[in-house]
Amino acid sequence: MSTLPPCLECQSDFTYEDGSGLLICPECGYEWSDQAANETEPNERVHRDSAGNILQDGDSVTVIKDLKLKGSSGVIKMGTKVKNIRLVDGDHDIDCKIDSFGAMSLKSEFVKKI
C-alpha cells in the first residue's frame, strides 16, 4: 500500500515518486515536490457577495438584479430581501426561502449583504 499523498490537482491515488523527490500524477501529468504536499492544508471556502463582503450562515441579503426562474415564468425582482441564508458548496452557493417563491438556490454574485 502506498503512503504517497493523492494528486493535488485531480485527487488521483496513482501518484508515484521519481528519483529526484518529485511526485508525479500519471493521470493528469501534474508534478509537485514532496515538501509542497506537506505544507498544503485544505482551505475552507469563503463565500462573498457582489460587493466582496464575506457571507455567513444566517445573514440577510438583498437581490441586486432581476432573476428569471428556470422552468417558470416568475421573476425575483431586484431589491427582494432574503433572510436567514444557508451557505452550501456548489454552483449555486446559497440556499434560502423567499416569500411567495419558496425554497431556492442563489448565486452569491447576485446578492448584497444587508
C-alpha angles and dihedrals in degrees: 000000000000121000093195117119120250120262113286092219107041102011092236116164093212097086120140136188124239122210096267097060098264121133115220132196112213092198101056101012095237116155127197139159121260089236092057090053091055093050095049116100126186107260121219112231116248115214116212132186126228092279094049097256115145113249124214135185111280096027122136119232140181125224109242099201140020109278121203114218114235112239093012140074092232125113130203104221126227111266096033109149119226118194131199101013123192120215119222135172117255142068093305102044102184125071115193147143119246120198112253091009104059129209118356146147124247135188114243091228090071098053136070124208115245 
